[in-house]
Amino acid sequence: MNSVVVALQQLQLALNAEFADAPGLQQLAFSVSLSDASDALAWLTTQRLYPQFYWQQRNGDDEIAALGALRQFYTLNAARAFLDDYAGQPGVRITGVNAFSPDTSCLFLPRLEWRRTGGGASLYLNLYSEISLRDDARAAQQFLEQLLPAKQLLLQRLNCVAEQHIPTQPEWQQLIGSALTAIEQHEMDKVVLARATDLQFTAAVSAAAFMAASRRVNLNCYHFLMVFDASHAFLGSSPERLWRRIDTALRTEALAGTVANHPDDHRAWSLGQWLLKDDKNQRENMLVVEDICQRLHKTVGAIDVLPPQVVRLRKVQHLRRCIWTDLATPDDAACLAMLQPTAAVAGLPRDVARDFIASNEPFEREWYAGSAGYMSQRQAEFCVALRSAKVTNNTVRLYAGAGIVAGSDAAEEWQEIENKAAGLRTLLTKATF
């Protein structure tokens, strides 16, 4: 088994071969030792090449570290069309994020990708050119020459000097009041409203160290980090799958309904049992289930809805119902259009709720409540971009939302978003992370 250094040397030697002086897409791959390359995040974020994308599946089986963009795609439709054009390269993955508004994406075909599946890992080098693969092989050699050896992610000392909620708590109460009025007037059944919290620090925040700290403590979550350039990044640790596709088999879920977690296992179990029986939270979850099934039923086979589960996270617990089905064709663009945004992050009816959010929320969601993941010919997986933050130099914007239905209480929903935001906020307000 090769070390990363040896695998990179093998890739450089492979680039000395003769490549066609013609357009095309080609992928080179060499296996790497997990003992040597176990921290893909540290290796990726040591580099000074962009964009960078890190993603880890919530059960830990899949991990991606993608570096450098050969092609960028600003819609998932465009990325899917590219993969279809190169159906003879089924191992090629496109990675990145989709915005809350699903017609906007930041997806890219990486130059270099560290990929782990189960107990095996490999380095993949992509060559792509609309003119000459031979010329791109030379460009790839220059790219590899710029790589740096991985450095350990160091703890960072942070000093928060300012904090601002958008909306403020009084404004939140007014916002909830407006939502409840619309619900009472039967304009909508549910709307998910969010809060942004801007934290200012005395020095630039390391998005990589922030991600590493969250990965250590926020278990049973997807972890994702999109580094756009040296000063701008978006990251999160999300419990929720948007969809997973293997060939035509589709897995999605309804994650809605929330109660606090507790460090005492018995107390946490009691809270979870309350969540399973609480009418408001059950209604909120079933609204999401019904909406997903309605959106899927015209393009899939039989739909199986599994019994409810309680998902226990660090600060909160959620209700989850898994939904399994089969697609008529393996179309990820259709999956995005059908599933994002779900009622768990927007509301019902979806278009009415989105309009209410656009008209009333006092900030732009951008990538928050969108999705993060990868797609290829054979498979794709995206998580919902929740429990997330935007890092811009010395400013961190945290996001958290709550589902508003008939009977919601503004003070209780404020506490819910406090609990949700705490999963990342407590990492930033400690002395180090």
Disulfide bonds with the S-S distance in Angstrom:
none
